[in-house]
Amino acid sequence: MKNKIVIIGGGISGLSLAYHLESMKAQDYVLLEAHDKAGGLCGSYNINGFTFDYGGHLLHLSSKYALKLIQKLLNKNVAIHKRKAFVYIYGKELPFPFQNNLYGLDDNIISECVKTALTAYKDKSTQNITLFKNWAAALYGEGICKHFMFPYNQKLWQTDLNEMTCAWCGEFIPKTTLEDIIKGAYSRRKKDFGYNAHFFYPKTGGCGALCEQLLKKTRNIKYNCEVTEINLKEKTVKINGADIFYDSLVSTMPLKNLGKITTGLTASIKKDFKDLKHNSVYALNIGVSAKTKDAHWYYFPEEKYPFYRVGIQSAFSASLTPENCSSFYIEFAAPAGKKPDFNKLEEQTLKYLLELGFIKEDIKILVKNWVEIPVAYVIYDTKYENARSNIIDYLKNNNIYTLGRYGSWEYSFMEKSLLDGAALAEKLIRK
Ligand SMILES: Cc1cc2nc3c(=O)[nH]c(=O)nc-3n(C[C@H](O)[C@H](O)[C@H](O)COP(=O)(O)OP(=O)(O)OC[C@H]3O[C@@H](n4cnc5c(N)ncnc54)[C@H](O)[C@@H]3O)c2cc1C
């Protein structure tokens, strides 16, 4: 079998590429999906009337094209929300982001944060800084780093923060100014900060409703087709024992995994693959028989809480639960592939949800389900940049294009998948 374009993976990236190829009337492609349904991490699933996502999945849109595309695909089935997110720390709920909302903390902590921010702004600039810890200390000061930036990021990344660079920070950590730190330390702010101050979310169907619309335009998708081998020399991929030839191969599967199934790699590229690192995330989705707090999500920097984030799925749309119920996603991170003890985490989590007032003694847990994301966040350490760019260039020279957060091995998001899928479709058509 031969197809001009073979796409690995029917998540939002592969679907966006297929959608845009179809829009350009290019049908000589096939999309191979390992599972029996499309959507990947941006899919949703339903259990007993509760719709869950794979961890919190909200649409943050900054490009006009992506906004237009979402409106076209979801039509009236989308709502815009103003973020209601908090940091839970030292027994207090502070609005997110921490650095601009210190008001409410104990006086001595506020003084420490403000004093060290003043020193940071006097002494340092973030220009030419490459390491994450230095970057954060120069931008926020030692106090904000000590109380939030370092413990929270340690919990999320599960790696030695001293090895991490700040290459990923630009978009994902709300920047600040000394003025905003000080104003937020002595009064409650109303100003919005950060890329996720507003977000879009489907009114029904969960995040997966978007992929379902993309899927409607994707004719050549084949399910239960896990690519188990890529042969660079023969330009073939193997699925269920059969070879498929390609002119161009597009991979959205995790780049690290692609390295493991590709034959014909040079020794130096094999070494680069070894340098790619990532963490794993496990999300506990639960549905309960009562309403809960009026908020979207909470960050937990303190070590005593095993989770780094608790989201209230039912706050994104009332359609996601049966009447008078609510649902949560509780996210835990672990070093790559290190599966935690789910029973122990459940026990601790329910105790803390009760203690924190998310649930009450008399509610019933109606649904409980674990989501496993073995490759969740790619780690930007000092080897990342070099290894990633060597691999991507090498693959491109072999007619293999990488796409998406995992295919391209980057800290990215749904909007970028949509846009990169569109751009790659155009490139492949012109080839
Ligand atoms: C905890 C968490 C929260 C997130 N929250 C947000 C958010 O709020 N907003 C946002 O915009 N983004 C968010 N993201 C990022 C978002 O999930 C990704 O950007 C998006 O899922 C990338 O889509 P993808 O299609 O590239 O990859 P995936 O969704 O991973 O899809 C890849 C597909 O490839 C298939 N596949 C893998 N290997 C093979 C193989 N060998 N053969 C065939 N098929 C294969 C998989 O089954 C899967 O369907 C979050 C990510 C995580 C981990």
Ligand as a Chemical Component Dictionary entry (heavy atoms), coordinates in Angstrom:
data_LIG
# 
_chem_comp.id                   LIG 
_chem_comp.type                 NON-POLYMER 
_chem_comp.pdbx_formal_charge   0 
_chem_comp.three_letter_code    LIG 
# 
loop_
_chem_comp_atom.comp_id 
_chem_comp_atom.atom_id 
_chem_comp_atom.alt_atom_id 
_chem_comp_atom.type_symbol 
_chem_comp_atom.charge 
_chem_comp_atom.model_Cartn_x 
_chem_comp_atom.model_Cartn_y 
_chem_comp_atom.model_Cartn_z 
_chem_comp_atom.pdbx_ordinal 
LIG C1  C1  C 0 -2.240 17.501 31.952 1  
LIG C2  C2  C 0 -2.324 18.264 30.668 2  
LIG C3  C3  C 0 -3.165 19.364 30.577 3  
LIG C4  C4  C 0 -3.244 20.090 29.387 4  
LIG N1  N1  N 0 -4.078 21.170 29.334 5  
LIG C5  C5  C 0 -4.190 21.854 28.185 6  
LIG C6  C6  C 0 -5.075 22.982 28.105 7  
LIG O1  O1  O 0 -5.756 23.331 29.061 8  
LIG N2  N2  N 0 -5.147 23.660 26.921 9  
LIG C7  C7  C 0 -4.395 23.289 25.828 10 
LIG O2  O2  O 0 -4.513 23.949 24.792 11 
LIG N3  N3  N 0 -3.571 22.237 25.879 12 
LIG C8  C8  C 0 -3.439 21.511 27.012 13 
LIG N4  N4  N 0 -2.598 20.432 27.067 14 
LIG C9  C9  C 0 -1.831 20.085 25.866 15 
LIG C10 C10 C 0 -2.622 19.233 24.889 16 
LIG O3  O3  O 0 -3.015 18.035 25.522 17 
LIG C11 C11 C 0 -1.738 18.898 23.691 18 
LIG O4  O4  O 0 -1.250 20.066 23.119 19 
LIG C12 C12 C 0 -2.499 18.113 22.626 20 
LIG O5  O5  O 0 -3.140 16.997 23.165 21 
LIG C13 C13 C 0 -1.538 17.639 21.562 22 
LIG O6  O6  O 0 -2.286 16.900 20.642 23 
LIG P1  P1  P 0 -1.570 15.885 19.696 24 
LIG O7  O7  O 0 -2.548 15.453 18.687 25 
LIG O8  O8  O 0 -0.313 16.496 19.209 26 
LIG O9  O9  O 0 -1.101 14.678 20.643 27 
LIG P2  P2  P 0 -2.005 13.574 21.336 28 
LIG O10 O10 O 0 -3.248 14.129 21.891 29 
LIG O11 O11 O 0 -1.082 12.826 22.247 30 
LIG O12 O12 O 0 -2.424 12.611 20.127 31 
LIG C14 C14 C 0 -1.514 11.722 19.553 32 
LIG C15 C15 C 0 -2.268 10.534 18.992 33 
LIG O13 O13 O 0 -1.314 9.636  18.424 34 
LIG C16 C16 C 0 -1.685 8.314  18.715 35 
LIG N5  N5  N 0 -0.481 7.486  18.653 36 
LIG C17 C17 C 0 0.581  7.525  19.505 37 
LIG N6  N6  N 0 1.499  6.615  19.106 38 
LIG C18 C18 C 0 1.017  6.041  17.974 39 
LIG C19 C19 C 0 1.525  5.030  17.099 40 
LIG N7  N7  N 0 2.694  4.435  17.297 41 
LIG N8  N8  N 0 0.762  4.686  16.016 42 
LIG C20 C20 C 0 -0.440 5.278  15.799 43 
LIG N9  N9  N 0 -0.965 6.214  16.617 44 
LIG C21 C21 C 0 -0.236 6.591  17.684 45 
LIG C22 C22 C 0 -2.304 8.413  20.108 46 
LIG O14 O14 O 0 -3.162 7.322  20.360 47 
LIG C23 C23 C 0 -3.033 9.743  20.039 48 
LIG O15 O15 O 0 -4.364 9.584  19.614 49 
LIG C24 C24 C 0 -2.475 19.695 28.250 50 
LIG C25 C25 C 0 -1.639 18.591 28.348 51 
LIG C26 C26 C 0 -1.554 17.874 29.535 52 
LIG C27 C27 C 0 -0.633 16.684 29.623 53 
# 
loop_
_chem_comp_bond.comp_id 
_chem_comp_bond.atom_id_1 
_chem_comp_bond.atom_id_2 
_chem_comp_bond.value_order 
_chem_comp_bond.pdbx_ordinal 
LIG C1  C2  SING 1  
LIG C2  C3  SING 2  
LIG C2  C26 DOUB 3  
LIG C3  C4  DOUB 4  
LIG C4  N1  SING 5  
LIG C4  C24 SING 6  
LIG N1  C5  DOUB 7  
LIG C5  C6  SING 8  
LIG C5  C8  SING 9  
LIG C6  O1  DOUB 10 
LIG C6  N2  SING 11 
LIG N2  C7  SING 12 
LIG C7  O2  DOUB 13 
LIG C7  N3  SING 14 
LIG N3  C8  DOUB 15 
LIG C8  N4  SING 16 
LIG N4  C9  SING 17 
LIG N4  C24 SING 18 
LIG C9  C10 SING 19 
LIG C10 O3  SING 20 
LIG C10 C11 SING 21 
LIG C11 O4  SING 22 
LIG C11 C12 SING 23 
LIG C12 O5  SING 24 
LIG C12 C13 SING 25 
LIG C13 O6  SING 26 
LIG O6  P1  SING 27 
LIG P1  O7  DOUB 28 
LIG P1  O8  SING 29 
LIG P1  O9  SING 30 
LIG O9  P2  SING 31 
LIG P2  O10 DOUB 32 
LIG P2  O11 SING 33 
LIG P2  O12 SING 34 
LIG O12 C14 SING 35 
LIG C14 C15 SING 36 
LIG C15 O13 SING 37 
LIG C15 C23 SING 38 
LIG O13 C16 SING 39 
LIG C16 N5  SING 40 
LIG C16 C22 SING 41 
LIG N5  C17 SING 42 
LIG N5  C21 SING 43 
LIG C17 N6  DOUB 44 
LIG N6  C18 SING 45 
LIG C18 C19 SING 46 
LIG C18 C21 DOUB 47 
LIG C19 N7  SING 48 
LIG C19 N8  DOUB 49 
LIG N8  C20 SING 50 
LIG C20 N9  DOUB 51 
LIG N9  C21 SING 52 
LIG C22 O14 SING 53 
LIG C22 C23 SING 54 
LIG C23 O15 SING 55 
LIG C24 C25 DOUB 56 
LIG C25 C26 SING 57 
LIG C26 C27 SING 58 
# 
